[in-house]
Amino acid sequence: PKIIAQVSHVIADETKRLSFLVERVLQMSVFESGHAGIEFQEIDVNELLTTIINNFSFRVNNTNGKIIAQLKATKTTVLADEMHLTNVFYNLMDNAVKYRRGTLILTISTTNNDKGHLVISIEDNGIGIAKDHLKNIFDKFYRVPKGNVHNAKGFGSGLAYVARIIKLHHGTVRAESAVNTRTKFVIELTPTKQ
């Protein structure tokens, strides 16, 4: 019964996420016209990430990988659109699974920096991104060339979506990477309570 209850909870959350994804597709045309349709509300990012990590752990466990959660921030409430912020985190975690190298170790952390900003970090030990391509990864439809390797499907719109949503939340996103070592995405948002 305990496992059934847990799986049922994951199914409910994943169904919610799928409806979010459908909404995201519908809103892409809205983004093109410059109207984002963002609905801000107070959200505790540590709580949101805990739910996402619990649900996503099934996918990571299926690859024999593991998730390390280090949610240490104390100022974690931000004004955000839950659907879009959830999609941002799922997108970055999905990429870690898609572009893994060997056993995936996915580290998700939150801290507050000296400016009081909430810093969210999503880091993997995957194939990495060459420095030449790093500056373009947030461009719409840009995909890092992989020669004839096409094992990861996509249109190159995911990271452009991430950048757009974080900008609409008055935050910043950047990437750090080293080929065959790691990729780390760092998002900064301003908490509602400093």
PERADA-V998618 format. One record per residue. N is the residue number from 1. RES is the residue in one small letter. SS is DSSP state (a for helix, b for strand, c for the rest). Layout:
n=N res=RES ss=SS
n=N res=RES ss=SS
This chain:
n=1 res=p ss=c
n=2 res=k ss=a
n=3 res=i ss=a
n=4 res=i ss=a
n=5 res=a ss=a
n=6 res=q ss=a
n=7 res=v ss=a
n=8 res=s ss=a
n=9 res=h ss=a
n=10 res=v ss=a
n=11 res=i ss=a
n=12 res=a ss=a
n=13 res=d ss=a
n=14 res=e ss=a
n=15 res=t ss=a
n=16 res=k ss=a
n=17 res=r ss=a
n=18 res=l ss=a
n=19 res=s ss=a
n=20 res=f ss=a
n=21 res=l ss=a
n=22 res=v ss=a
n=23 res=e ss=a
n=24 res=r ss=a
n=25 res=v ss=a
n=26 res=l ss=a
n=27 res=q ss=a
n=28 res=m ss=a
n=29 res=s ss=a
n=30 res=v ss=a
n=31 res=f ss=a
n=32 res=e ss=a
n=33 res=s ss=c
n=34 res=g ss=c
n=35 res=h ss=c
n=36 res=a ss=c
n=37 res=g ss=c
n=38 res=i ss=c
n=39 res=e ss=c
n=40 res=f ss=c
n=41 res=q ss=b
n=42 res=e ss=b
n=43 res=i ss=b
n=44 res=d ss=b
n=45 res=v ss=a
n=46 res=n ss=a
n=47 res=e ss=a
n=48 res=l ss=a
n=49 res=l ss=a
n=50 res=t ss=a
n=51 res=t ss=a
n=52 res=i ss=a
n=53 res=i ss=a
n=54 res=n ss=a
n=55 res=n ss=a
n=56 res=f ss=a
n=57 res=s ss=a
n=58 res=f ss=a
n=59 res=r ss=a
n=60 res=v ss=a
n=61 res=n ss=a
n=62 res=n ss=c
n=63 res=t ss=c
n=64 res=n ss=c
n=65 res=g ss=c
n=66 res=k ss=b
n=67 res=i ss=b
n=68 res=i ss=b
n=69 res=a ss=b
n=70 res=q ss=b
n=71 res=l ss=b
n=72 res=k ss=c
n=73 res=a ss=c
n=74 res=t ss=c
n=75 res=k ss=c
n=76 res=t ss=c
n=77 res=t ss=b
n=78 res=v ss=b
n=79 res=l ss=b
n=80 res=a ss=b
n=81 res=d ss=c
n=82 res=e ss=a
n=83 res=m ss=a
n=84 res=h ss=a
n=85 res=l ss=a
n=86 res=t ss=a
n=87 res=n ss=a
n=88 res=v ss=a
n=89 res=f ss=a
n=90 res=y ss=a
n=91 res=n ss=a
n=92 res=l ss=a
n=93 res=m ss=a
n=94 res=d ss=a
n=95 res=n ss=a
n=96 res=a ss=a
n=97 res=v ss=a
n=98 res=k ss=a
n=99 res=y ss=c
n=100 res=r ss=c
n=101 res=r ss=c
n=102 res=g ss=c
n=103 res=t ss=c
n=104 res=l ss=c
n=105 res=i ss=b
n=106 res=l ss=b
n=107 res=t ss=b
n=108 res=i ss=b
n=109 res=s ss=b
n=110 res=t ss=b
n=111 res=t ss=b
n=112 res=n ss=b
n=113 res=n ss=c
n=114 res=d ss=c
n=115 res=k ss=c
n=116 res=g ss=c
n=117 res=h ss=c
n=118 res=l ss=b
n=119 res=v ss=b
n=120 res=i ss=b
n=121 res=s ss=b
n=122 res=i ss=b
n=123 res=e ss=b
n=124 res=d ss=b
n=125 res=n ss=c
n=126 res=g ss=c
n=127 res=i ss=c
n=128 res=g ss=c
n=129 res=i ss=c
n=130 res=a ss=c
n=131 res=k ss=a
n=132 res=d ss=a
n=133 res=h ss=a
n=134 res=l ss=a
n=135 res=k ss=c
n=136 res=n ss=c
n=137 res=i ss=c
n=138 res=f ss=c
n=139 res=d ss=c
n=140 res=k ss=c
n=141 res=f ss=c
n=142 res=y ss=c
n=143 res=r ss=c
n=144 res=v ss=c
n=145 res=p ss=c
n=146 res=k ss=c
n=147 res=g ss=c
n=148 res=n ss=c
n=149 res=v ss=c
n=150 res=h ss=c
n=151 res=n ss=c
n=152 res=a ss=c
n=153 res=k ss=c
n=154 res=g ss=c
n=155 res=f ss=c
n=156 res=g ss=c
n=157 res=s ss=c
n=158 res=g ss=a
n=159 res=l ss=a
n=160 res=a ss=a
n=161 res=y ss=a
n=162 res=v ss=a
n=163 res=a ss=a
n=164 res=r ss=a
n=165 res=i ss=a
n=166 res=i ss=a
n=167 res=k ss=a
n=168 res=l ss=a
n=169 res=h ss=c
n=170 res=h ss=c
n=171 res=g ss=c
n=172 res=t ss=b
n=173 res=v ss=b
n=174 res=r ss=b
n=175 res=a ss=b
n=176 res=e ss=b
n=177 res=s ss=b
n=178 res=a ss=b
n=179 res=v ss=c
n=180 res=n ss=c
n=181 res=t ss=c
n=182 res=r ss=b
n=183 res=t ss=b
n=184 res=k ss=b
n=185 res=f ss=b
n=186 res=v ss=b
n=187 res=i ss=b
n=188 res=e ss=b
n=189 res=l ss=b
n=190 res=t ss=c
n=191 res=p ss=c
n=192 res=t ss=c
n=193 res=k ss=c
n=194 res=q ss=c
